[in-house]
Amino acid sequence: MKLSVEISKYPLHQDYIPFIKGFIDRLNENANLEVITNTMSTQVFGDYDEVMNAVTSEIKRSHQEFGKAIFVCKFIGGDLSPNKEV
């Protein structure tokens, strides 16, 4: 089963860019996921379990390393990547 997730991260920190960039960089390290980033959010596409494991792990790591942050996520069953042919 495939999964599409859209994530917006809002670190509660004055210097927020490194917190967001690190989160995105670590998601991009997983060669089995397709990660698309724009100025509003990051979208992650791939196998359901791999996407969930990566997103869950990175959210947990963010809270452990940087403290408070807000994550707004949309989870959609299927692969809605714009790079996939319809």
C-alpha positions in Angstrom: 0.0 0.0 0.0 1.2 3.5 -0.9 0.9 6.6 1.2 1.2 10.4 0.6 1.9 12.8 3.5 2.0 16.6 3.5 3.9 18.0 6.4 4.3 21.6 7.7 6.6 22.0 10.6 6.6 25.1 12.9 9.5 25.0 15.4 8.8 27.2 18.4 12.2 28.8 18.2 13.5 32.1 16.9 16.1 30.5 14.7 13.7 28.1 13.0 15.3 27.5 9.6 18.0 24.9 10.7 15.3 22.9 12.5 13.2 22.7 9.4 16.1 22.1 7.0 17.5 19.2 9.2 14.1 17.5 9.2 13.8 17.7 5.4 17.4 16.6 4.9 17.0 13.5 7.0 13.8 12.6 5.1 15.7 13.0 1.8 18.3 10.5 3.0 15.8 7.6 2.6 16.2 6.5 -1.0 12.9 4.6 -0.9 10.9 7.8 -0.4 10.1 10.6 -2.8 10.3 13.9 -1.0 9.1 17.1 -2.6 9.6 20.4 -0.7 8.2 23.8 -1.4 7.9 27.0 0.6 4.7 25.9 2.3 5.3 22.2 3.1 7.1 19.0 2.5 5.4 16.1 0.7 6.5 12.5 1.3 5.5 9.6 -1.0 6.2 5.9 -0.8 5.3 2.6 0.8 2.9 3.1 3.7 5.2 1.5 6.4 8.3 3.3 5.2 6.7 6.7 5.1 5.1 6.3 8.5 8.3 5.0 10.1 10.4 7.9 8.6 7.9 10.6 9.5 7.3 9.2 13.0 11.0 8.9 13.7 11.8 12.4 12.5 8.9 14.0 14.5 10.2 12.2 17.6 13.8 13.3 16.9 12.7 16.9 16.4 10.9 17.0 19.8 13.9 15.3 21.5 16.6 17.5 20.0 14.8 20.9 19.6 11.9 20.9 22.0 8.6 22.3 21.1 7.4 22.2 17.5 4.0 22.1 15.8 3.5 19.6 13.0 0.5 19.9 10.7 0.1 16.7 8.6 -2.2 15.3 6.0 -2.2 11.6 5.4 -3.7 10.4 2.1 -3.9 6.7 1.1 -2.3 6.1 -2.3 0.6 7.7 -4.2 -0.4 11.2 -5.2 3.1 12.3 -6.3 3.0 14.8 -9.1 5.8 12.8 -10.7 3.6 9.7 -11.2 1.6 9.3 -14.4 -2.1 9.2 -14.0 
